[in-house]
Amino acid sequence: MAQKGFELDHETFSCSICLDLLKDPVAIPCGHSYCMNCIQSYWDEEDGKKPLSCPQCRQAFTPRPVLVKNTMLAALVEELKKTGPSPPPAPADLCFAGPEDEACDVCSGRKLKALKSCLVCLASYCEKHLQPHYDSPKFAKHKLVEPSRSLQENICSRHDEVMKMFCRTDRQFICYLCSVDEHKGHDTVSAAGERTERQRELEGSRQNIQQRIQDREKEVKLLQQEVEAINHSADKSVEESEKIFTGLIRVMEKRSSDVKQQVRSQQESEVSRVKELQEKLEHEIAELQRKDVDLNQLSHTEDHIEFLHKFTSLSQPTESADSSSINIRPLRYFEDGTAAVAEVRDKLQDVLRNKWAAVLLTVRRVDVLLTKPQPKTRTDFLMCSREIAMDSNTANTRLLLSEGKQIKEIRKKKEKRFVITQPDPLPVFNSQVEGAYRMSVRFFGETEDPLS
């Protein structure tokens, strides 16, 4: 019962024209639903002959209804496709031709879908009307192909005969009457014969194409290897360059640390020296100040004997720091060191500026080296042609040179000419010519007339 329910669903949502599930379903005013393409094609055939009507209930419509896709019905059909079982195949005698199908030429009324087309009958047949071609010996030599809409193109428009011949002169298909009429005297063969010859050419073309495909596949493989090699080389170059620059940065950081340490060490030494001298001076100042106080007190004493006695001891000179050791220089101190570092920086920048262009140029000169294919045709050989300038004073008398001193031709007996297109080793004519030809690898020559 469940299976019948699903079958009923498929039948309910099927188009009565194509007998398949609805595609872009539309509902016409009478309520019946069809595929949009099916009902449009059906009405296009009836348009102008009689009022448009429903294929099922025959209700007429004036004017032609505007078709709009029923989105809800379309959603139900899509859901049925996902959840429901596949519909049972329609019997052969119910497989009616749709808008895009080739219809049977024998069926009357609503035509069935063609199963085969006959190139002899120039007609298409459904399974029922095709059966005589299988049963009767008279149709044994008929050629059956997949249904085709171009059968009428095989009919001669002038004689209304099947075109079974091919005119090679005019490069067109003709019928037998054409061959004895307007194509009389032309090079004509049967279409089958022309097909056989062209089939051989086709096979040759296919072999050539397949060979080219193999060659190109090999080249693609080589290019892929080239890409991998380029990527590997680039990655390695970047890695090594980063190591070099990292090393340079470390060297610069080390030098920076050395300079910093040297400056700080010298700073500490100089500050210590200055502070030591400063302390001596401050001690001397304190001693002088104390002595000045004693002298001041002595100057006010009234006892002459005491004055003279103390004056002798107080008037002795006090040890003093060597003032000549105090050299107040301009406030430069470590500026000379900074200038030296700046000079090194400028020199490094000059080196980088001068050498960096060469580094970048070297990187840009990396080329993909591809193996050139061996020349096979005249055009391929001419791509390798070169011109050789000869010395007219030492050239062989058989050589005829142009104004640019290139070999124009080589005279042989009876003025036979051998025109040079590509230099390569030739029979010995002259040592100069022979040496010149040895400069190349491939040789291609052309003669205007045979050499004797």
Secondary structure, DSSP 8 states (H G I E B T S, - for coil): -HHHHHHHHHHHTB-TTT-SB-SSEEE-TTS-EEEHHHHHHHHHHHTTTS-EE-TTT--EESS-----B-HHHHHHHHHHHHHS-------GGG-B--TTS-B-SS--SS-BB-SEEETTTTEEE-HHHHHHHHH-GGGTT--EES--S-GGGGB-TTT--B--EEETTTTEEE-HHHHTTTTTTS-EEEHHHHHHHHHHHHHHHHHHHHHHHHHHHHHHHHHHHHHHHHHHHHHHHHHHHHHHHHHHHHHHHHHHHHHHHHHHHHHHHHHHHHHHHHHHHHHHHHHHHHHHHHHHHHHT---HHHHHHHHHHHTS------GGG-----TTTTHHHHHHHHHHHHHHHHHHHHHHHHHHHHHHT-----------SHHHHHTT----B--TTTS-TTEEE-TTSBEEEEE-GGG-EEEEEE----S-S-HHHHHHHTT-S--EEEESS---
